[in-house]
Amino acid sequence: MGGLDQDKLLSLYETMLRIRRFEETVAKLFYGGEIPGFVHLYIGEEAIATGVIHALRKDDYITSTHRGHGHLIAKGVDLKKLMAELYGKETGLNKGRGGSMHAVDVGIGVMGANGIVGSGIGLAAGVALAVKYRGKDNVVATFFGDGASNTGVFHETLNMASIWKLPVLFVCENNMYAATVPVKKSLSVDRVSKRASAYNIEGVTVDGTNVLEVYETAEKLVKEIRNGKGPALLEALTLRVRGHFEGDPQHYRPKDEVDEFLREKDPIVKFRNYLISNGFLNEARDNEIRSKVEKEVLEAVEFARNSPYPKPDTALEYTYSESKLTYKEPPPGSRAITYVEAVREALDYEMSRYDDVIVLGEDVVAAGVWGVTKGLAAKYGADVRVIDTPISEDGFTLIAVGAAMAGLRVVVEHRFADFLYLAMNAIFNHAAKLRYMSGGQFKIPILVRAAIGAGISAAAQHSSTNASMFVNHPGLKVVAPATPYDAKGLFLASIRDGNPVIFLEHKKLYRMSGPVPEEEYVIPLGKASVKREGSDVTIVTYSYMLHESLEAAKELKERYGIDAEVIDLRTLYPLDRKTLKESVEKTMKLVVVDEGWGPCGISSEVIATVEEEAFGYLDSRPVRINTGHAPIPFSPTLEKEILPSKEKIVRSILTLFRR
C-alpha cells in the first residue's frame, strides 16, 4: 500500500466512483438527446487518472485527451461546470465553446483536453518549459493513448523534453485500441514504454486496472521528476470498454472482450474488494460514498439543464484577446539600419525590458541563415532564453504554444515560410483556436517569424509567399512589414498584442536599409500606410512588392503623367478597410499587387473589401497582379516570368488607362 492511510485509500475509491457515475450518466443523457456532438467515455480506465493525479500536487498541471472527463474529475473539476460544458451551456467551463473534447480549467491546472490526438503532449512540454524557466518545481502530467505514441508530436516532444530535462510525466493509457485499430496492428513494439529508451528517459509499464500500482509508480516518478531528473514515461495497460465514441458499432472487436474484462479486471470492483478484504471499507461506508457521488452527479445534471445557452450574438467572442497598447509613429529620423537589424533591435529591446520573452527555433543561437538573433544568445543565455531546437517544426511550435498558455511570450523562428506547413497543427488547431475553445481562459502571446518570398532562385520549397492561408483562419493576426521602420514598430506591436501573430519577413528585404528611430515605438496592427499619395489610381500591396510598386508609380508619373497612390497594407489581418475605401473613393481605380498566388489570396480579399466598401466609386474593373499559379521555379528566367514586377505593374495600369 506504500503507507497509504484509510482516508487516502477511500479518496482514491471515491474519485474512481465519481468518474464512473459521471460517465454512466453522460452516456444516458447522450442517448436521450440532451448532450450534443460527440462523447468519448472513460469507463474502465478510472484507475489511471485517479492513481496518477493523486500522486500530483494541487498546483501541478495536466493536459488531457478527447477522452478526458476522468482526468478533469480526478483533478478536482467542478462537476456542474463540466456537465454544463457538455451541454454547451454558458455556465460551462469553456462557456460552451469547447464541449466534451476540449474542456479546460486553468484555475486547477487543467491546461485542456484536446481533440487532436497527441497534441496535448507538445502543449504539456511547453507548460513544463515555462515551469522550468521560472525555477518552479511543478510537474506536468500529460495523458494520451497508445495511438498517440505513433504521432510525430510524441517522438519530437519526448526528444526535446529529454534534451531539456523538462518536468513532464508522459502517461500512456494503453487501452488496446486507437479508434478502431488494435495495438497489435499499429505498434512496432509490444509495450509503448520501450519507446522511452530511444530518448534516454525512464519507461515503466503498470497494470492500469490496479489503482495502487498506478499511484505508487506515479508517485515515485513524480518525485524524481520534481527533483530534477527529467521526464519519464508511464504506460498503464487497460481496455477501452466503450466504443471509440458513443454510437460506435464496434464491429472490429471480439464479442466477449468487454464482458470478460469487466468480470475479471473492472478497476473499481477490484479496488472495492481489496478495501473490504483489508478492513478499510464496509457496506455502510460504501453506500455512503456512492450516495454522495450520486448526489453530486444529479446536481450537476440539474445545473446543466437549468443553465442558459450562450447568447447567439456572442458567437464571435473570445476569438481574440483585447489589445491595450499605446501607439505612436514618430518621424523616421536620419539613422539608417537594415531590415534585419530593425527586427533584431525590436526583439532585443523587448527581451531587455521583460524577462517573460523567450526565443525558440532552429539555429537561433548561432543566428542561422538570416542573422536576426545574432548576439542575443550571448546576451540573454544560450538555451535559456534563446533556445535551439531540433528539426521538429510541429513539436517545437506546440511547445511554444504551451509555454505561451503558461504565461510566457514566445518568439518562434521558422527560417522559411514553406516550413510552416510542417507546423500547421500547432498554428491552426492550437495557437489560433485555444483561446476561443477555452472560453477566454487562455491568452496565446506567440509570435511566429518566417521568411517569405521568391526572387533568389531558392526554388519551390524555399520561396512561398503563403500569407493568405493564415489570413483566412480566425484567431491569428498576420503582419508583413515592407520597410525597416515598419518592421521595428510592428514587431513591438505584435509581441505585445497578446494574440498569436504570424510575422512574415521577405528575404529580399533583410539587407535593405532605411531610416529607423532609436526610440521605442509601436505601430498599430490593422493600420495601412499610404507610402505615396496620388489621384489617378490606387495600388495596394505589401512586403517586398511595395518597392516594385513605388518604382512603377515613379515611372508612371514621369513617363505617362499617371499619378498613382501606393498603399502598403503592412498588416494583412486585420485589414485596414477605411484606408482602402478612402483611397478608392479618390482615385476610382484599383490595382492590387500580391506576390502570393491569386485564388483565395490577399488580392482577392482586398478587391472584395473595396467592392463592399466603395463599389459605387469604381469606374473600371479592379486589376490584380499575382505570382503565376505554379510552384516557384528554380531557373532565374522562369522565376522572373511568373513573379509580379515593376514592368508588369506599369503595363497593367497603362492597359487600365487604355494606353
C-alpha positions in Angstrom: 0.0 0.0 0.0 3.0 2.3 0.2 1.9 3.6 3.6 -1.4 4.9 2.5 -3.9 5.6 5.3 -7.6 4.8 5.2 -8.6 8.4 4.2 -6.2 8.3 1.2 -7.4 4.9 0.1 -11.1 5.9 0.3 -10.3 9.2 -1.5 -8.9 7.1 -4.4 -12.1 4.9 -4.3 -14.4 7.9 -4.2 -12.7 9.5 -7.2 -13.0 6.4 -9.2 -16.7 6.1 -8.4 -17.2 9.7 -9.2 -15.7 9.3 -12.6 -17.7 6.1 -13.3 -21.0 7.5 -12.3 -20.4 10.7 -14.2 -19.6 8.8 -17.3 -22.6 6.4 -17.0 -24.9 9.4 -16.6 -23.3 11.2 -19.6 -24.0 8.1 -21.7 -27.7 8.0 -20.7 -28.0 11.8 -21.4 -26.3 11.5 -24.7 -28.6 8.7 -26.0 -31.5 10.6 -24.6 -30.6 13.5 -26.9 -29.7 16.0 -24.2 -26.0 16.2 -24.9 -24.9 17.3 -28.5 -21.9 16.4 -30.5 -19.5 13.5 -29.6 -18.7 12.0 -26.3 -15.8 9.6 -25.6 -16.2 7.9 -22.2 -13.5 6.9 -19.7 -15.3 3.9 -18.2 -12.9 1.1 -17.3 -9.8 3.5 -17.2 -10.6 5.2 -13.9 -7.6 3.8 -12.0 -5.2 5.6 -14.3 -6.4 9.1 -13.9 -7.1 8.6 -10.2 -3.7 7.0 -9.4 -1.6 9.5 -11.4 -3.4 12.6 -10.3 -3.4 11.7 -6.7 0.3 11.5 -6.9 0.5 15.1 -8.1 0.2 18.3 -6.0 -2.8 20.5 -6.4 -0.6 23.1 -8.1 0.7 20.7 -10.7 -0.6 20.7 -14.2 -2.2 18.2 -16.6 -3.1 18.0 -20.3 -5.8 15.6 -21.4 -7.4 14.0 -24.4 -10.7 13.7 -26.2 -11.5 11.0 -23.6 -10.8 13.4 -20.8 -13.7 13.6 -18.4 -11.9 11.3 -15.9 -8.7 13.3 -15.9 -10.6 16.5 -15.1 -12.7 14.9 -12.4 -9.6 13.4 -10.7 -8.0 16.8 -10.8 -11.0 18.3 -8.9 -13.1 20.0 -11.5 -16.5 21.4 -10.6 -18.9 18.7 -11.9 -21.6 21.2 -12.5 -19.4 23.3 -14.8 -18.1 20.2 -16.6 -21.6 18.9 -17.2 -22.8 22.3 -18.4 -19.9 22.4 -20.9 -21.0 19.0 -22.3 -24.5 20.5 -22.7 -23.0 23.6 -24.5 -24.2 26.0 -21.9 -22.9 29.4 -21.0 -22.1 28.3 -17.4 -19.8 25.5 -18.7 -16.1 25.5 -18.1 -15.5 26.9 -21.6 -18.8 28.9 -21.8 -20.0 26.3 -24.3 -17.1 26.9 -26.8 -15.3 23.7 -26.3 -17.6 20.8 -25.3 -16.6 17.3 -24.3 -13.3 17.1 -26.1 -11.9 20.4 -25.2 -12.7 21.1 -21.6 -10.3 23.5 -19.8 -10.0 24.6 -16.2 -6.8 26.7 -15.8 -7.7 27.5 -12.2 -7.0 23.9 -11.1 -4.2 23.3 -13.6 -6.1 21.6 -16.3 -4.5 23.0 -19.4 -7.0 21.5 -21.7 -8.5 18.3 -23.1 -7.6 18.0 -26.8 -9.3 16.6 -29.8 -6.1 16.3 -31.8 -4.5 13.0 -30.9 -1.1 13.5 -29.4 -1.1 17.3 -29.4 -1.5 17.6 -25.6 1.9 16.0 -25.3 3.6 19.0 -27.0 1.5 21.6 -25.1 2.4 19.9 -21.8 6.1 20.1 -22.6 5.6 23.8 -23.3 3.9 24.3 -19.9 6.8 22.4 -18.4 9.3 24.6 -20.2 7.7 27.6 -18.6 7.8 25.9 -15.2 11.5 25.2 -15.6 12.3 28.6 -16.9 10.7 30.2 -13.9 12.6 28.0 -11.5 9.5 26.3 -10.1 9.1 22.7 -9.0 5.7 21.9 -10.5 5.2 18.7 -12.6 3.1 18.4 -15.7 1.4 15.1 -16.4 0.2 14.6 -20.0 -2.3 11.8 -20.7 -2.5 10.2 -24.2 -3.5 6.9 -25.7 -1.5 4.2 -27.4 -2.4 5.6 -30.8 -0.8 8.9 -29.9 2.6 7.2 -29.4 2.7 6.8 -33.2 2.4 10.5 -33.9 5.3 12.7 -34.8 4.5 15.0 -31.9 5.1 12.2 -29.5 8.5 11.4 -30.8 9.5 15.1 -31.3 8.4 16.1 -27.8 9.9 13.2 -25.9 13.2 14.0 -27.6 13.1 17.7 -26.7 11.8 17.0 -23.2 14.7 14.7 -22.6 17.3 17.1 -24.0 16.0 20.0 -21.9 15.1 17.8 -18.8 11.6 19.1 -18.7 9.4 18.2 -15.7 6.9 16.1 -17.6 5.3 12.8 -16.8 4.1 11.2 -20.0 1.2 8.9 -19.2 0.2 6.5 -22.0 -3.2 5.0 -21.4 -2.8 1.9 -23.5 -6.4 0.8 -23.8 -5.5 -1.6 -26.7 -7.3 0.4 -29.4 -6.5 3.6 -31.5 -10.1 4.3 -32.7 -10.8 1.0 -34.4 -7.2 -0.2 -34.9 -5.9 -2.7 -32.3 -2.4 -2.1 -30.9 -1.1 -5.4 -32.5 -1.6 -3.7 -35.9 -0.3 -0.2 -35.0 2.7 -0.7 -32.7 6.1 -1.9 -33.7 6.8 -2.8 -30.0 4.8 -4.8 -27.5 5.0 -2.0 -25.0 4.9 1.7 -25.5 7.2 2.2 -22.5 10.0 0.6 -24.6 10.0 3.7 -26.8 11.2 5.8 -23.9 14.7 4.3 -24.1 15.2 5.8 -27.6 15.1 9.2 -25.9 17.1 8.3 -22.8 14.3 8.6 -20.4 12.8 6.0 -18.0 9.8 4.0 -19.2 7.6 1.9 -16.9 4.6 -0.3 -17.6 2.0 -0.9 -15.0 -1.4 -2.6 -14.6 -3.8 0.2 -15.4 -6.6 -1.5 -13.6 -4.8 -1.5 -10.3 -5.1 1.9 -8.8 -2.5 1.3 -6.1 0.1 0.1 -8.6 -0.6 3.2 -10.8 -0.4 5.5 -7.8 2.8 4.1 -6.2 4.6 4.1 -9.6 3.4 7.6 -10.5 4.4 8.8 -7.0 7.9 7.6 -7.4 8.3 9.0 -10.9 6.8 12.4 -10.0 9.2 12.7 -7.0 12.2 12.0 -9.3 10.9 14.5 -11.9 10.3 17.1 -9.3 13.8 16.7 -8.0 15.2 17.5 -11.5 15.8 14.0 -13.0 13.9 15.0 -16.2 10.9 13.4 -17.8 9.6 9.8 -17.6 7.0 7.7 -19.4 4.4 5.7 -17.5 2.4 3.2 -19.6 -0.8 1.9 -18.0 -2.4 -1.2 -19.6 -6.2 -1.4 -19.6 -9.0 -1.9 -22.1 -11.4 0.6 -23.6 -14.7 -0.9 -22.7 -16.8 1.5 -24.6 -16.6 2.4 -28.3 -14.2 4.9 -29.6 -17.2 7.3 -29.4 -20.7 6.7 -28.2 -22.6 5.2 -31.1 -19.6 3.3 -32.4 -20.9 -0.1 -33.5 -17.6 -1.8 -32.5 -17.7 -4.5 -35.2 -13.9 -4.6 -35.0 -13.6 -6.2 -31.5 -14.1 -9.7 -30.2 -17.7 -10.3 -29.0 -16.9 -11.2 -25.4 -13.9 -9.0 -24.9 -15.6 -6.3 -22.8 -17.7 -8.7 -20.6 -14.6 -10.7 -19.8 -12.6 -7.6 -18.9 -15.3 -6.2 -16.6 -15.8 -9.6 -15.0 -12.2 -10.1 -14.2 -10.5 -6.7 -14.2 -13.0 -3.9 -13.6 -10.7 -1.5 -11.7 -13.5 -0.3 -9.3 -14.6 -3.8 -8.4 -11.0 -4.9 -7.9 -10.2 -2.0 -5.6 -13.5 -2.3 -3.7 -12.8 -6.0 -3.0 -9.3 -5.0 -1.8 -10.6 -2.3 0.5 -13.2 -4.6 2.1 -10.9 -7.6 2.5 -8.3 -5.4 4.3 -10.8 -3.7 6.6 -10.8 -0.2 5.0 -14.4 -0.3 3.7 -17.7 -1.8 4.8 -21.1 -1.8 3.2 -22.4 1.2 5.1 -19.4 3.3 4.2 -19.6 2.1 0.6 -23.2 3.1 0.4 -22.4 6.5 1.9 -19.7 7.2 -0.7 -21.9 6.1 -3.5 -24.8 8.2 -2.3 -22.6 11.2 -2.1 -21.3 10.7 -5.6 -24.8 10.1 -7.0 -26.0 13.3 -5.4 -23.1 15.3 -6.9 -23.8 14.0 -10.4 -27.5 14.5 -10.2 -26.9 18.1 -9.0 -24.6 18.6 -12.0 -27.2 17.4 -14.4 -29.8 19.7 -12.9 -27.4 22.6 -13.0 -26.6 22.0 -16.7 -30.3 21.5 -17.6 -31.3 24.8 -16.0 -28.4 26.8 -17.3 -28.8 29.2 -20.3 -27.2 28.6 -23.7 -24.8 31.3 -24.8 -26.5 34.3 -26.5 -26.2 34.0 -30.3 -24.8 37.5 -30.6 -21.7 36.4 -28.5 -20.7 33.7 -31.1 -17.5 35.6 -32.1 -16.4 36.5 -28.6 -13.1 35.1 -27.3 -11.6 34.7 -30.8 -9.0 37.4 -29.9 -7.8 38.9 -26.6 -8.2 42.6 -26.4 -5.0 44.6 -27.0 -4.5 47.7 -25.0 -1.3 49.3 -26.3 -0.1 52.8 -26.7 0.7 53.6 -30.3 2.9 56.1 -32.0 4.7 56.6 -35.3 7.5 59.1 -34.8 9.4 60.7 -37.6 11.9 58.2 -39.1 14.9 60.4 -38.4 18.3 60.1 -40.1 19.7 56.9 -38.6 19.7 54.1 -41.3 19.8 50.4 -40.4 18.9 47.3 -42.3 15.6 45.5 -42.0 17.2 42.5 -40.2 18.8 45.0 -37.7 15.4 46.6 -37.2 13.8 43.3 -36.3 16.7 42.4 -34.0 16.6 45.8 -32.3 12.9 45.3 -31.5 13.4 41.8 -30.2 16.5 42.9 -28.2 14.6 45.8 -26.7 11.7 43.6 -25.6 14.0 40.9 -24.1 16.0 43.6 -22.2 12.8 45.0 -20.6 10.8 41.9 -19.9 12.1 38.5 -18.8 8.9 36.7 -19.9 10.1 36.8 -23.6 12.0 33.7 -24.9 13.0 32.7 -28.4 12.7 29.2 -29.9 13.8 27.8 -33.2 16.3 26.1 -35.3 19.8 27.7 -35.3 18.6 30.7 -33.3 21.7 30.6 -31.0 24.1 30.9 -34.0 21.6 33.2 -35.7 21.2 30.9 -38.7 20.6 32.0 -42.3 19.2 35.5 -41.8 21.0 36.6 -38.7 18.1 38.2 -36.9 19.0 36.7 -33.5 22.7 37.4 -33.8 24.2 38.2 -30.4 21.1 37.6 -28.4 22.1 34.1 -27.1 25.3 35.6 -25.6 23.4 38.4 -24.1 20.4 36.5 -22.7 21.6 33.0 -22.3 22.0 30.3 -24.9 19.4 27.6 -24.4 17.9 29.6 -21.5 16.1 32.4 -23.3 17.4 31.8 -26.8 16.8 28.1 -27.3 18.0 26.0 -30.2 15.5 23.3 -31.2 15.9 20.1 -33.2 14.3 20.0 -36.7 10.9 19.3 -35.2 8.6 22.1 -36.5 5.3 20.9 -35.2 6.8 19.8 -31.9 8.6 22.9 -31.1 5.8 25.2 -32.2 3.4 23.2 -30.0 5.9 23.6 -27.1 5.9 27.3 -27.8 2.1 27.4 -27.7 2.1 25.5 -24.4 4.7 27.9 -22.9 2.5 30.9 -24.1 -0.5 29.2 -22.4 1.5 29.2 -19.2 2.3 32.9 -19.4 5.5 33.3 -21.4 5.7 35.4 -24.6 7.4 33.2 -27.2 9.1 34.2 -30.5 9.3 31.2 -32.8 11.6 31.3 -35.8 10.9 29.2 -38.9 13.6 30.0 -41.3 11.4 29.7 -44.4 7.6 30.2 -44.6 7.5 26.9 -46.6 8.5 25.1 -43.3 5.4 26.5 -41.6 3.4 23.8 -43.4 5.1 21.3 -41.0 3.6 23.2 -38.1 0.1 23.7 -39.3 -1.4 21.6 -36.5 0.3 23.8 -33.9 -0.6 27.0 -35.6 -4.2 26.4 -36.8 -5.5 23.8 -34.3 -3.9 25.3 -31.2 -2.4 28.8 -31.4 -5.4 30.0 -33.3 -8.2 28.1 -31.6 -7.3 27.6 -27.9 -8.4 31.0 -26.6 -11.8 30.6 -28.3 -12.3 27.0 -27.3 -11.3 27.7 -23.7 -13.9 30.5 -23.4 -11.2 33.1 -23.0 -9.2 31.2 -20.3 -6.1 31.3 -22.3 -4.1 34.1 -23.9 -1.6 32.9 -26.6 1.1 35.6 -26.9 3.2 33.8 -29.5 4.9 35.5 -32.5 5.8 33.2 -35.3 8.5 34.6 -37.6 9.2 33.2 -41.1 10.9 34.4 -44.3 8.6 34.6 -47.3 9.2 35.4 -50.9 10.9 34.4 -54.2 13.4 36.1 -56.4 16.6 34.4 -55.2 16.5 31.1 -57.1 15.7 29.1 -54.0 13.1 27.1 -55.9 9.6 25.9 -54.9 10.2 24.7 -51.3 12.0 27.8 -50.1 10.2 30.6 -51.9 6.5 30.7 -50.9 4.5 33.8 -50.1 1.7 31.9 -48.3 0.2 34.7 -46.2 -3.3 34.2 -47.4 -3.9 30.8 -45.6 -3.1 32.4 -42.3 -5.3 35.4 -43.0 -8.2 33.0 -43.7 -8.0 31.4 -40.3 -9.7 33.1 -37.3 -7.6 33.6 -34.2 -4.5 34.7 -36.0 -3.1 38.1 -36.9 -0.8 38.4 -39.9 1.8 41.1 -40.4 4.2 41.6 -43.3 6.3 44.8 -43.0 8.0 46.2 -46.1 10.5 48.7 -44.5 12.9 48.7 -41.6 10.9 51.4 -39.9 7.7 49.4 -40.1 9.4 46.2 -39.1 10.6 47.6 -35.8 7.3 49.2 -34.8 5.1 46.3 -36.0 7.3 43.7 -34.3 6.9 45.5 -30.9 3.1 45.7 -31.5 3.0 42.0 -32.4 4.9 40.7 -29.5 2.8 42.8 -27.1 -0.5 42.1 -28.7 -1.4 39.1 -26.6 -2.6 37.1 -29.6 -0.8 34.7 -32.0 0.8 36.7 -34.7 2.3 35.4 -38.0 5.2 37.8 -38.7 6.3 37.5 -42.3 9.7 38.9 -43.5 10.6 38.9 -47.1 14.1 37.6 -47.9 14.9 40.4 -50.3 14.2 43.0 -47.6 16.6 41.7 -45.0 19.6 43.7 -46.3 17.6 46.7 -47.3 18.4 49.9 -45.3 16.1 52.6 -44.2 15.7 55.3 -41.5 14.6 53.9 -38.1 14.3 55.8 -34.9 16.3 54.6 -31.9 13.4 55.2 -29.6 10.7 52.7 -28.7 7.6 53.0 -30.9 4.6 50.8 -31.6 2.7 50.8 -34.9 -0.9 49.6 -34.5 -1.8 46.3 -36.1 -4.5 46.8 -38.7 -3.4 50.2 -40.0 -2.2 50.5 -43.5 0.3 53.2 -44.7 0.0 55.5 -47.7 3.5 55.4 -49.0 2.9 57.6 -52.0 -0.1 59.9 -52.4 -1.8 60.1 -55.8 -5.1 60.9 -57.6 -5.4 58.6 -60.6 -5.2 55.0 -59.4 -4.7 53.1 -56.2 -2.0 50.5 -56.0 -2.4 48.2 -52.9 0.4 45.9 -52.0 2.5 44.6 -49.1 6.0 43.3 -48.2 8.7 43.4 -51.0 6.2 44.3 -53.7 5.8 47.7 -52.1 9.2 48.6 -53.6 8.3 47.3 -57.1 5.1 49.3 -56.8 6.8 52.5 -55.8 9.2 52.1 -58.8 6.2 51.5 -61.1 4.5 54.6 -59.7 7.5 56.7 -60.3 7.7 55.6 -63.9 4.0 56.1 -64.5 4.2 59.7 -63.3 7.4 60.6 -65.1 6.7 58.9 -68.4 2.9 58.9 -68.7 1.6 61.5 -66.2 -0.4 58.9 -64.3 -0.4 59.8 -60.6 -0.6 56.5 -58.6 -1.4 56.3 -54.9 0.5 53.4 -53.3 -0.8 51.8 -50.1 1.3 49.4 -48.0 -1.1 47.1 -46.1 1.5 46.3 -43.5 -1.0 44.2 -41.6 -2.8 41.6 -43.7 -5.2 40.7 -40.9 -6.9 42.7 -39.6 -7.2 44.6 -42.8 -7.5 48.4 -42.9 -10.8 48.8 -44.7 -11.0 52.5 -44.0 -7.8 53.5 -45.8 -8.7 51.3 -48.8 -12.1 52.9 -49.0 -10.8 56.5 -48.8 -8.2 56.0 -51.4 -10.5 54.3 -54.0 -13.2 57.0 -53.4 -10.5 59.4 -54.5 -8.8 57.6 -57.4 -11.8 55.4 -58.6 -9.4 52.7 -59.8 -7.8 49.8 -58.0 -4.7 47.6 -58.8 -3.6 45.0 -56.3 0.0 43.7 -56.4 0.4 40.5 -54.4 3.4 38.1 -54.6 1.1 35.3 -53.3 -1.0 33.2 -55.6 -4.3 34.5 -56.9 -7.0 32.1 -55.9 -8.5 33.0 -52.5 -5.4 35.2 -51.9 -4.7 38.6 -50.4 -5.5 40.3 -53.7 -8.9 38.6 -53.7 -9.7 39.9 -50.2 -8.6 43.4 -51.0 -10.8 43.6 -54.1 -13.7 42.1 -52.2 -13.3 44.6 -49.5 -13.2 47.5 -51.9 -16.3 46.1 -53.7 -18.1 46.1 -50.3 -16.9 49.5 -49.1 -16.6 51.6 -52.2 -18.3 49.8 -55.1 -20.1 52.9 -56.4 -16.8 54.8 -56.8 -15.0 52.3 -59.1 -15.1 53.4 -62.7 -13.4 50.3 -64.1 -12.9 46.7 -63.0 -10.2 46.1 -60.4 -6.9 44.6 -61.5 -4.8 42.1 -59.6 -1.2 41.1 -60.3 -0.1 37.9 -58.7 2.5 35.2 -59.0 1.7 32.7 -61.7 -0.3 29.8 -60.4 2.6 27.3 -60.3 5.3 26.3 -57.8 8.2 28.8 -57.8 10.7 27.6 -60.4 14.5 27.5 -59.8 15.7 28.9 -63.1 16.1 32.7 -62.9 14.4 33.3 -66.3 11.3 31.2 -65.3 11.2 32.7 -61.8 11.2 36.2 -63.2 8.5 35.3 -65.6 5.9 34.3 -63.0 6.6 36.9 -60.3 5.0 40.4 -60.2 7.4 43.2 -61.2 7.6 46.9 -61.8 7.2 46.2 -65.6 4.0 44.2 -65.1 2.5 46.8 -62.8 3.2 49.6 -65.4 1.8 47.5 -68.3 -1.3 46.6 -66.3 -2.0 50.2 -65.4 -1.4 51.5 -68.9 -3.9 48.9 -70.1 -6.3 50.1 -67.5 -6.0 53.6 -68.8 -6.2 52.3 -72.4 -2.7 53.5 -73.3 
